[in-house]
Amino acid sequence: MKLTRRHTLAAALSVALVSLFGCGQKEEAKPAASAAMEAAPAATAKAEPLKVAFIYVGPVGDAGWTYAHDNARKAVEAKYGDKVKTSFVENVPESAADAERVIRDLANQGNKLIFGTTFGYMEAMLKVAKDFPDVKFEHATGYKTADNLAQYDVRTYEGAYLAGVAAGKMSKSGKLGVVGSVAIPEVLRNINSFTIGARSINPKATTQVIWINKWFDPGKEREAAITLIGQGVDVLMQNTDSAAVVQTAQEKGVYAFGWDSDMSKFGEKAHLAASVIDWSVYYNKRVGEVLDGSWKSESTWWGLKENMIDLKNFNAAMPDDVKKLVADKRQGVIDGTAPIWKGPIKDNTGKEVLGKDAVADDKFLHEVKFYVEGVLGKVPG
């Protein structure tokens, strides 16, 4: 067959149309493939980390209450890795306006779990929690809760009691001293438990208290410790946050107990032992519950039994029989065979506050507003 120019043009046109049609199909399919490729990363994208914030009443420092909380914050990071992102604000006053401003700011920054680590933040946290129902709030040492506000505490009085047992054995004068922070039930409970422990060993032991009305003030803590030592005290305990009491005991040649954390490096000879809090036991649990969706508002009060507090870091000079005595008392508290607050217990005016063989329940312990027998002076109004 002879091809003409027309045949040639027709064939060329046919090829061009087929080619153009085929290209059109490919061009139409390309956006779909591209969309699938773009969607793939989104499907496998890593979830945003849970933002967790901590509010501290004092500086983190290297000992004490805030230091113990911050160690636990670091433990949360170590346990959960890139599933969480933690932050903290230190030196936040307990005044309502200051606390509310910081708490509200942290909620606005996208933190979905906020821990307030001192009693004075309670009302501010309660107020802010109402405005951020999708944020979980946790308040330490208070007593109020809401749907998205939980309350937690540690039985510090158990550590204080064991310290008292050791003090009762180690004191030569029978005169003990406590540098107190703020006269709330939590602190009164600790002072009384320390005294109960000491008098279980030496029924004539007494405890003198000096209040500084602050949680953290190294200068005032030191002054209070010097005054107590001047009154013949040879074993000191504190319910304050710095290591000033242990340092002063070292200088003056008396004994002291670390509080909330190991303080032995501040006074190797003076430091008998430390009542150490491990907040990570609680923080790891609660962060995990937010991550898996099982978190709920509740009140938690853990102690020796849950490994949240213990008397440890004993001085090398502590006799073995004293260590054994402390261990025996510790086990009695844990298994319930030797409760700390078991009657008869009287206040220091002679009034019976707990009848014979009666064991204080948590309601009683939360409402302690008196000194037990053996504590000198009056509770500040």
C-alpha positions as a printed Julia matrix, in Angstrom:
381×3 Matrix{Float64}:
   0.0    0.0     0.0
   1.34   3.33   -0.99
   1.45   5.91    1.74
   0.5    9.43    0.92
   1.26  12.56    2.86
  -2.34  12.46    4.14
  -1.85   8.89    5.46
   1.36   9.95    7.08
  -0.28  12.94    8.73
  -3.25  10.85    9.87
  -0.97   8.24   11.43
   1.08  10.88   13.11
  -2.09  12.5    14.44
  -3.33   9.17   15.72
  -0.06   8.48   17.51
  -0.1   11.97   18.97
  -3.66  11.55   20.27
  -2.85   8.19   21.87
   0.26   9.66   23.37
  -1.61  12.68   24.67
  -4.43  10.54   26.11
  -1.94   8.26   27.87
  -0.09  11.22   29.36
  -3.37  12.58   30.61
  -4.11   9.38   32.48
  -0.72   9.44   34.15
  -1.08  13.07   35.12
  -4.49  12.35   36.7
  -3.07   9.46   38.75
  -0.09  11.44   40.03
  -1.94  13.65   42.54
  -3.51  10.58   44.17
  -0.13   8.9    44.56
   1.35  12.12   45.84
  -1.47  12.51   48.35
  -0.89   8.98   49.62
   2.78   9.69   50.06
   2.04  12.91   51.9
  -0.47  11.15   54.14
   1.97   8.39   55.1
   4.13  10.46   57.46
   1.03  11.8    59.23
  -0.19   8.26   59.91
   3.1    7.29   61.55
   3.84  10.65   63.19
   4.91  10.43   66.82
   2.39  11.65   69.39
   3.18  14.93   71.09
   4.8   14.42   74.51
   2.73  14.94   77.63
   3.73  18.29   79.11
   4.13  18.04   82.88
   4.91  21.04   85.1
   6.06  21.29   88.72
   5.74  24.33   90.99
   8.21  24.64   93.86
   8.0   26.86   96.94
  11.78  27.08   97.32
  14.9   26.76   95.21
  15.86  23.33   93.93
  19.22  23.56   95.67
  21.02  20.42   96.76
  19.0   19.22   99.76
  15.55  19.24  101.32
  11.91  19.32  100.23
  12.16  20.95   96.81
  15.34  19.03   95.98
  13.47  15.77   96.68
  10.61  16.8    94.39
  12.98  17.74   91.6
  14.84  14.44   91.88
  11.48  12.76   91.32
  10.78  15.0    88.3
  14.05  13.77   86.8
  13.01  10.19   87.57
   9.81  10.75   85.55
  11.9   11.89   82.59
  14.17   8.87   82.93
  11.23   6.46   83.06
   9.07   7.88   80.26
  11.67   9.4    77.94
  10.24  11.26   74.96
   6.68  10.48   76.02
   6.89  13.4    78.44
   8.33  16.88   78.59
   8.74  18.28   82.09
   9.42  21.78   83.39
   9.45  23.52   86.75
   9.14  26.96   88.33
  10.98  27.44   91.63
  10.66  30.02   94.42
   6.91  30.53   93.9
   5.4   32.23   96.99
   2.36  30.7    98.66
   0.41  33.95   98.38
  -2.79  33.37   96.41
  -2.06  35.96   93.71
   1.49  34.77   93.0
   0.6   31.09   92.99
  -2.48  31.58   90.79
  -0.51  33.6    88.24
   2.13  30.89   87.86
  -0.35  28.0    87.8
  -2.55  29.72   85.22
   0.45  30.54   83.05
   1.59  26.9    83.08
  -1.89  25.74   82.06
  -1.93  28.29   79.21
   1.44  26.96   78.03
  -0.17  23.6    77.27
   0.84  21.61   80.32
  -1.73  18.85   80.81
  -0.51  17.72   84.24
   0.54  20.24   86.9
   1.95  19.4    90.34
   1.82  22.05   93.07
   4.2   20.95   95.8
   3.26  22.88   98.92
   0.23  23.39  101.17
  -0.23  27.09  100.38
  -1.03  26.49   96.7
  -4.3   24.72   97.48
  -6.83  27.52   96.94
  -5.04  28.85   93.85
  -4.98  25.38   92.27
  -8.65  24.84   93.05
  -9.51  28.14   91.35
  -7.43  27.56   88.22
  -8.62  23.95   87.9
 -12.18  25.21   87.36
 -11.03  27.22   84.34
  -9.03  24.38   82.74
 -11.18  21.23   82.89
  -8.95  19.41   80.37
  -5.85  19.82   82.58
  -5.05  17.46   85.46
  -3.91  19.18   88.67
  -2.2   17.56   91.65
  -1.76  19.31   95.0
   0.67  18.17   97.69
  -0.2   18.14  101.42
  -3.61  19.81  101.14
  -7.1   18.38  101.61
  -9.34  19.75   98.84
 -10.07  17.99   95.55
 -12.15  18.5    92.39
 -12.93  16.43   89.29
  -9.57  17.4    87.79
  -7.7   18.16   91.03
  -6.17  15.35   93.09
  -4.45  15.58   96.47
  -1.37  13.67   97.6
   0.91  13.54  100.61
   3.65  11.47  102.21
   3.54  10.2   105.77
   6.52  12.27  106.88
   5.54  11.63  110.48
   6.66   8.01  110.05
  10.18   9.14  109.2
  10.07  11.62  112.09
   9.03   8.85  114.48
  11.97   6.63  113.48
  14.29   9.61  113.86
  12.85  10.08  117.35
  13.59   6.45  118.23
  17.23   6.96  117.23
  17.35  10.3   119.06
  16.03   8.71  122.23
  18.99   6.32  122.18
  21.67   8.79  121.07
  20.85  11.83  123.22
  22.88  12.11  126.43
  20.9   15.01  127.87
  17.44  13.81  126.87
  16.89  17.3   125.46
  15.82  17.31  121.82
  15.1   20.25  119.55
  13.1   20.91  116.4
  13.38  23.84  114.02
   9.78  24.22  112.87
   8.52  25.9   109.72
   4.78  26.64  109.78
   2.43  25.48  112.55
   0.0   23.42  110.46
  -1.18  19.87  111.32
   1.41  18.3   109.02
   4.31  19.87  110.92
   2.76  19.41  114.37
   2.23  15.74  113.51
   5.92  15.4   112.68
   7.1   17.09  115.88
   4.76  14.97  117.98
   5.74  11.73  116.25
   9.42  12.54  116.75
   8.71  13.02  120.46
   6.59   9.85  120.7
   9.48   7.9   119.18
  12.04   9.4   121.55
   9.88   8.86  124.66
   9.28   5.22  123.68
  12.99   4.82  124.46
  13.51   7.53  127.09
  10.22   8.47  128.82
  11.84  11.6   130.25
  12.95  13.0   126.89
  11.67  16.48  126.01
  11.41  18.42  122.76
  11.87  22.17  122.46
  10.54  23.83  119.28
  11.52  27.12  117.66
   9.3   28.29  114.81
  10.7   30.37  111.95
   7.33  30.66  110.14
   8.91  29.93  106.77
   9.69  26.78  104.83
  13.08  27.94  103.62
  15.29  30.5   105.33
  18.83  29.26  106.01
  19.66  32.28  108.17
  16.69  31.84  110.48
  17.15  28.06  110.54
  20.73  28.55  111.71
  19.72  31.06  114.39
  17.03  28.71  115.69
  19.49  25.79  115.82
  22.04  27.88  117.75
  19.37  28.94  120.26
  18.26  25.33  120.82
  21.84  24.14  121.31
  22.31  26.96  123.82
  19.37  25.51  125.79
  21.17  22.18  126.17
  19.71  20.34  123.16
  22.11  17.7   121.83
  19.98  16.19  119.01
  18.19  18.33  116.43
  15.44  17.62  113.93
  13.96  20.08  111.45
  10.86  20.57  109.36
  12.52  23.16  107.15
  14.11  22.91  103.72
  17.75  23.92  103.89
  20.78  22.08  105.31
  21.53  24.91  107.76
  20.48  22.89  110.83
  22.82  20.01  109.99
  25.65  22.44  109.21
  25.13  24.2   112.54
  25.05  20.9   114.43
  28.38  19.99  112.81
  29.92  23.29  113.92
  28.62  22.99  117.49
  29.37  19.31  118.01
  25.81  17.95  118.39
  23.71  15.52  116.35
  21.05  16.27  113.74
  18.86  14.49  111.2
  18.64  15.23  107.51
  15.1   16.09  106.44
  13.42  15.1   103.15
  16.78  14.15  101.63
  20.23  12.91  102.62
  22.15  15.84  104.15
  25.21  13.93  105.33
  27.58  15.87  103.05
  26.78  19.03  105.03
  27.86  17.54  108.36
  29.42  14.1   108.24
  29.88  13.78  112.0
  26.63  15.44  113.03
  24.29  13.7   110.55
  22.83  10.7   112.39
  20.48   9.66  109.56
  17.98  11.22  107.16
  14.24  10.97  106.76
  14.23  10.66  102.97
  11.19  11.11  100.73
  11.0    9.35   97.35
   8.32  11.26   95.45
   9.06   9.29   92.27
   6.96   6.41   93.62
   3.9    8.64   93.29
   4.89  10.79   90.31
   5.72   7.85   88.06
   2.37   6.26   88.82
   0.32   9.38   88.16
   2.12  10.35   84.97
   1.59   6.81   83.7
  -2.13   7.08   84.43
  -2.44  10.29   82.44
  -0.61   8.66   79.54
  -2.85   5.58   79.51
  -6.05   7.5    80.25
  -6.76   5.95   83.66
  -6.07   9.06   85.79
  -8.8   10.08   88.2
  -9.05  12.53   91.07
  -8.28  10.93   94.42
  -6.52  11.51   97.74
  -3.3    9.56   98.35
  -1.25   9.31  101.55
   1.69   6.91  101.3
   4.57   6.17  103.63
   6.91   3.41  104.76
   4.71   0.64  103.42
   4.8    2.05   99.89
   8.55   2.89  100.03
   7.78   6.59   99.74
   9.67   7.51  102.91
  12.33   5.9   105.08
  15.03   6.66  107.61
  18.34   5.95  105.88
  21.89   7.17  105.29
  22.94   6.27  108.84
  26.09   7.72  110.36
  28.91   5.18  110.45
  29.18   5.86  114.18
  25.56   4.78  114.79
  25.69   1.65  116.99
  24.3   -1.53  115.45
  21.82  -1.98  118.28
  20.29   1.42  117.49
  20.01   0.54  113.8
  18.34  -2.75  114.72
  15.93  -0.99  117.04
  14.96   1.43  114.27
  14.52  -1.48  111.84
  12.25  -3.32  114.3
  10.12  -0.21  114.9
   9.94   0.37  111.16
   8.6   -3.13  110.54
   6.04  -2.7   113.31
   4.68   0.41  111.61
   4.54  -1.3   108.22
   2.77  -4.46  109.36
   0.54  -2.65  111.86
   1.77  -4.49  114.94
   3.25  -1.32  116.46
   1.32   1.77  115.31
   2.9    5.11  116.15
  -0.26   6.82  117.33
  -1.7    4.3   119.75
  -3.34   5.37  123.02
  -3.19   6.33  125.69
  -1.75   9.59  124.38
  -2.05  12.92  126.21
  -1.34  16.43  125.07
   1.23  18.47  126.97
  -1.44  19.91  129.27
  -2.3   16.39  130.51
  -5.53  16.06  128.51
  -6.08  12.63  126.96
  -6.38  12.97  123.19
  -6.38   9.27  122.36
  -7.83   6.62  124.67
  -6.09   3.45  125.79
  -5.43   1.01  122.91
  -7.17   3.34  120.44
  -5.29   3.79  117.16
  -5.51   7.15  115.42
  -7.18   7.11  112.01
  -6.25   9.43  109.17
  -8.96  11.93  110.08
  -7.49  12.28  113.57
  -3.95  12.65  112.21
  -4.99  15.3   109.7
  -6.48  17.4   112.49
  -3.56  17.42  114.97
  -3.38  20.92  116.47
  -1.68  20.2   119.79
   1.65  19.18  121.31
   1.89  15.73  122.87
   3.37  15.11  126.3
   7.05  15.89  126.25
   6.89  18.83  123.83
   7.53  22.05  125.71
   5.61  25.29  125.24
   2.41  26.19  123.42
   1.34  25.74  119.82
   1.5   29.14  118.07
  -1.88  30.72  117.43
